[in-house]
Amino acid sequence: MSKEHTPLNPNATDAEWPVEGVEEEMDDEIDTAAELHRLAAHHFAAAAKYHLLAATADDEGDNEANARYAHLAYRHQLNGTQYAEIAVMDNESLEEDEGV
């Protein structure tokens, strides 16, 4: 993917991320696996956004921006993975299916 195909705005706010409704849930207590999955999706989408921005920065030779966006992408990936793991561990229907 070349830099002209990067569909993201580096100045986009969290409200412009592709997973709607997540911002409101982040302030409240997480009650369901569905909310955890939404938060995971939110962070994975953010990670993808920042990876694309890092790629664009690399194409342009901007090492500082590349490093900054790569760091943000990695942090969001870690958060997304954490929420996804908690969602799976908290999924009681899986335990019922396995007879645990």
C-alpha positions in Angstrom: 0.0 0.0 0.0 1.5 3.3 -1.0 1.2 6.5 0.9 -1.5 7.9 -1.5 -3.7 4.9 -0.5 -3.4 5.7 3.3 -7.0 6.7 4.2 -6.2 8.2 7.6 -5.9 11.6 9.0 -3.0 11.9 11.6 -5.0 14.6 13.3 -8.2 12.5 13.7 -9.7 12.3 17.1 -10.8 9.3 19.0 -14.3 10.1 18.1 -13.4 9.6 14.5 -12.3 6.0 15.0 -14.4 3.4 13.2 -15.9 1.7 16.2 -18.9 3.7 17.3 -20.1 4.0 20.9 -16.9 2.9 22.5 -15.9 6.2 23.9 -19.0 6.3 26.2 -18.4 2.7 27.4 -14.8 3.5 28.3 -16.0 5.7 31.1 -18.3 3.2 32.6 -17.7 -0.1 34.3 -17.4 -3.0 31.8 -20.2 -5.4 32.3 -20.4 -7.8 29.4 -18.2 -9.7 27.0 -19.8 -7.7 24.2 -18.4 -4.5 25.7 -15.0 -6.1 26.0 -15.1 -7.2 22.4 -16.0 -3.6 21.3 -13.1 -2.2 23.3 -10.8 -4.7 21.7 -12.1 -3.8 18.3 -11.7 -0.1 19.1 -8.0 -0.6 20.0 -7.2 -2.9 17.1 -8.8 -0.3 14.7 -6.6 2.4 16.4 -3.6 0.2 16.0 -4.3 -0.2 12.3 -4.7 3.5 12.0 -1.4 4.2 13.6 0.4 1.5 11.6 -0.8 3.1 8.4 0.4 6.5 9.6 3.8 5.0 10.5 4.0 3.6 7.0 3.2 6.9 5.5 5.8 8.6 7.7 8.4 6.0 6.7 7.6 6.6 3.0 8.2 10.3 3.6 11.4 9.7 5.5 10.0 11.2 8.7 11.7 9.0 11.3 10.4 10.8 14.3 6.7 10.5 13.2 7.3 6.9 12.2 8.6 6.0 15.7 5.8 7.9 17.4 3.1 6.3 15.3 4.7 2.9 15.7 4.7 3.3 19.4 1.1 4.3 19.5 0.1 1.4 17.3 1.9 -1.1 19.6 0.2 0.3 22.7 -3.2 0.0 21.1 -2.4 -3.5 19.9 -1.5 -4.5 23.5 -4.7 -3.0 24.9 -6.8 -4.7 22.2 -5.2 -8.0 23.0 -5.8 -7.5 26.7 -9.5 -6.8 26.2 -9.9 -9.7 23.8 -8.3 -12.1 26.3 -10.5 -10.9 29.1 -13.6 -11.2 26.9 -12.7 -14.8 26.1 -11.9 -15.6 29.8 -15.1 -14.0 31.0 -17.3 -15.8 28.4 -19.4 -18.1 30.6 -21.0 -19.8 27.7 -17.7 -21.4 26.7 -17.3 -22.9 30.1 -20.8 -24.4 29.9 -20.1 -25.9 26.5 -17.0 -27.6 27.8 -18.7 -28.9 30.8 -16.4 -27.1 33.2 
